[in-house]
Amino acid sequence: MRSLFLFLLLACSYNTFAAADSIRAGYIDSIKHVVKNIATIKDSRVIEYCVPTTAAESRAYFSLDYEKEFSTGFHDLQAKLARYCIAGNTKLLKKYLYLSEYVDGYFAEDYFVAVEKIARANIVSFLQRTRRLRQRENKEID
């Protein structure tokens, strides 16, 4: 399983979502709203929008865990992200895998445990997604 994680880190090392270290307009307000109301949010596109796509967004995203008002909702959001990925939402899975670029510290352990659960629950989708990411990365290197 360790080699799977190393492969995942290599496959996700290139950020395809955004070139600049910027924050999408309305991103912070959106994630705060989602985290506060996570129990009522059912639309996977809303959840998908919360996944950070730049280093600046990831700093804002992970900072929610340090705010008492948002910490519980933040953890509920993490659980919901994993559940949607396990259920086969491949678009969300792709973004979730790219999140590995930004995880560190205490969150990294929880993140990789979730990735392992996703891989075990839906191994075919997981392997297809990571193979496509690796192929795209190889084309960009050539």
C-alpha positions in Angstrom: 0.0 0.0 0.0 3.0 2.3 0.6 3.9 2.2 -3.1 0.3 3.2 -3.9 0.8 6.3 -1.8 4.1 7.1 -3.4 2.5 6.7 -6.8 -0.4 8.9 -5.8 2.0 11.6 -4.6 3.9 11.5 -7.9 0.8 11.4 -10.0 -0.7 14.4 -8.2 2.5 16.5 -8.0 1.5 18.7 -10.9 -1.3 21.2 -10.2 -3.5 21.4 -13.3 -6.2 23.6 -11.7 -4.6 26.9 -11.4 -1.2 28.4 -12.4 -1.2 31.3 -9.9 -1.4 31.2 -6.1 -4.7 33.0 -6.0 -8.1 32.4 -4.5 -11.2 32.1 -6.7 -13.7 34.9 -6.2 -16.2 34.0 -3.5 -14.3 30.9 -2.5 -13.8 31.7 1.2 -17.4 32.8 1.7 -18.6 29.6 -0.1 -16.5 27.2 2.0 -17.6 28.9 5.2 -21.2 28.6 4.1 -20.8 24.9 3.2 -19.0 24.1 6.4 -21.7 25.8 8.5 -24.5 24.0 6.7 -22.8 20.7 5.8 -25.6 18.6 7.2 -28.1 20.0 4.6 -25.8 20.2 1.6 -26.5 17.3 -0.8 -25.3 18.6 -4.2 -21.9 17.1 -5.0 -21.0 20.1 -7.1 -21.2 22.3 -4.1 -18.9 19.9 -2.2 -16.6 19.7 -5.2 -16.2 23.5 -5.3 -14.8 23.4 -1.7 -11.7 21.4 -2.7 -8.9 23.9 -2.9 -7.1 24.3 -6.3 -4.2 26.5 -5.3 -1.9 26.9 -2.3 -3.6 30.1 -1.3 -7.0 28.3 -1.3 -5.6 25.4 0.7 -4.3 27.7 3.4 -7.8 29.3 3.7 -9.4 25.8 3.6 -7.3 24.2 6.3 -7.5 27.3 8.5 -11.2 26.5 9.0 -10.2 23.6 11.2 -8.5 26.0 13.6 -11.6 28.1 14.0 -13.9 26.7 16.7 -17.0 27.8 14.8 -16.0 25.8 11.7 -13.9 22.8 13.0 -16.7 20.3 13.4 -18.2 21.2 10.0 -14.8 21.0 8.4 -14.4 17.4 9.6 -17.9 16.6 8.4 -17.0 18.0 5.0 -13.9 15.8 4.9 -16.0 12.7 5.7 -18.6 13.7 3.0 -15.8 14.2 0.4 -14.6 10.7 1.1 -18.1 9.2 1.0 -18.8 10.8 -2.4 -15.5 9.5 -3.8 -16.2 6.0 -2.4 -19.7 6.2 -4.1 -17.9 6.6 -7.5 -17.9 10.4 -8.1 -14.8 10.4 -10.3 -14.8 14.1 -10.9 -14.6 14.7 -7.2 -12.1 11.9 -6.8 -9.8 13.7 -9.3 -9.9 16.9 -7.3 -9.5 15.0 -4.0 -6.4 13.3 -5.2 -4.9 16.6 -6.3 -5.4 17.7 -2.7 -2.4 15.7 -1.8 -0.3 18.6 -3.1 -1.4 20.7 -0.1 -1.8 18.2 2.8 0.8 18.3 5.6 1.0 17.9 9.3 -1.8 16.4 11.2 -4.2 16.5 8.2 -1.9 14.4 6.0 -2.4 11.3 8.1 -6.2 11.6 8.0 -6.1 12.4 4.3 -4.0 9.3 3.4 -6.2 7.1 5.5 -9.2 8.4 3.6 -7.5 7.8 0.2 -6.7 4.3 1.3 -10.4 3.7 2.1 -11.4 5.2 -1.2 -9.0 3.0 -3.0 -10.2 -0.2 -1.2 -13.9 0.6 -1.7 -13.7 1.5 -5.4 -10.4 0.1 -6.7 -11.3 0.1 -10.4 -12.3 3.7 -10.5 -9.3 4.7 -8.3 -6.8 3.0 -10.6 -8.4 4.3 -13.8 -8.3 7.9 -12.4 -4.7 7.6 -11.2 -3.6 6.0 -14.5 -5.1 8.9 -16.5 -3.4 11.4 -14.2 -0.1 9.6 -14.8 -0.6 9.5 -18.6 -1.4 13.2 -18.7 1.7 14.0 -16.6 3.9 11.9 -18.9 2.5 13.8 -22.0 3.3 17.1 -20.3 6.9 16.0 -19.6 7.5 15.0 -23.3 
